[in-house]
């Protein structure tokens, strides 16, 4: 398990999926990252910094946004 910081670029409040940009790859976004339902959708503001946990770093669907700050 690996945790990384990311910037929120878009959020789908129906499917609770985020599009994020990681600091190590400023030109690339990853879409479809599942988001913990414990995070209020009102907190998912574009430009917010996120904590993303990867269970498999090669599969964005095997990651989860677990915090926003």
Buried (B, 14 or more C-beta within 10 A) or exposed (E): EEEBBBBBBEBBEEEBBBBBBBEEEEEEBBEEBBBEEEBEEEBBEEEBEBBBBBEEEEEBEEBBBBBBE
